[in-house]
């Protein structure tokens, strides 16, 4: 009987190391035999020539653990990975070169890839199947057919792998439209989709005759952008499509089996009609939740794979309890303006300099976070960016907030002041680099060109880097000037408080109701961004990052701060946009099979008729934990039930 791949995607860099094995055991209990993972270049080589394969980036340990738990591995080393990850996993220091052509045979790019692969393959090669390891296949680049700027590039990447000792099956991965453009001789072509269109797998046969068929990415859900809904994908429809794929004899990989979290500043972004940054959570409405809990999709897939395999599966591991630690008081604050003189040495420049080209971090620039541009003005007038702000700037005169500039707002009135000079300050946030599409070479951040006041370009800047790395956050705690938080305060500022835990720490979720926009750090770990526009309203805080006793919480708030945050045991990822290509799929699952996170009640919300949909048909809108049905024109019925469970209305 031919071997078939029943795979699931899980990224070691999105999941705390302490939970790797738990997620792998759940893969096995679902009936999967193969784990697929990307490898993020921008984490393993944050600074050019300095490689990190330690702690949560210990790829060798991750792959060895997969082998221990009976999983084969398909490795997707890039160098480009997409994955809703900043710049598709490419290091931002590549963009220091003004002529850089990413994902091509441009010399500056291939030299960097060669150096990276030299180091990466020292980890990978010994873990191949033919050498006794779990790796049975290696992917050549990723979805190159949708980029296809250089006909020689895929051959270059293939040879870069082969020349460094890769001997296992090579694969490519593309959606239908990119399939014929992403091929490379000697590699098995695979296809990515969510809806199985008639003839799609036959088209794969046409592209490459007499080869095994595989769906490399069957999208089990979809990702979210700030300001949009939380996308969910019907569990029954997903399982029915998986069953249809399996009936053809094809292999399959579930993208994602477990999504995890875009911790820190690592989220990617879309840029089609407009720029849209991805949220911190990578829950993806996947088979497991962001925190690793079961969903109805898990049990439906487990039943399906058990029937296909024809033998009993391992019992699913127990779910880890979640904690609700209650209200946490943020009792002290310090203004950003008071922090700067103590902690940040400014760079002086006649012209604005983008983040990547700042002389920092051994000359590799600033990859993530915020940067403050400060200059002197002698009056007011019209401030115009000429679309040179990437991605969002708060504007201050001295410490007075004036307004915001971004892709849509490029002009702002600066009020006239009393005679004399004033400081004009632009606090610019890099909200995440685009990870997919043709605009990768244009992903420099900060001020990428001149900004004008009354049609005169501003000059003579002091530039403050606010990357908020661990060393900065540690030094911040020692700065004098922390004060008691008043009843009302407007940032930008840092706030701190303490979470006290008596027992063994457990996973929890931080809810920031009353806060506007910023970043949360717990014991020095950057949990990621929050923003009141949603959809995401809670940040996942893994139990292994907490300790018994006191836990230091620091929040950087850009504007309006609250006084408390809430530690809750249920995530809230926002009102849901239910996607389905069938009319009214019924979903049933035993309530006791689902995690507490899915036994939530819902609030009534409208069903916007026009929203950017993922690659499926929009069915409705709702709150995470509920489903919405369009049963009559312009009528939305709410079903108060756990996610993946619904009732029929007569």
Order of alpha helices (4+ residues) and beta strands (2+ residues): beta-alpha-beta-alpha-alpha-beta-alpha-beta-alpha-beta-beta-alpha-beta-beta-alpha-beta-beta-beta-alpha-beta-alpha-beta-beta-beta-beta-beta-beta-beta-beta-beta-beta-beta-beta-alpha-beta-beta-beta-beta-beta-beta-beta-beta-beta-beta-beta-beta
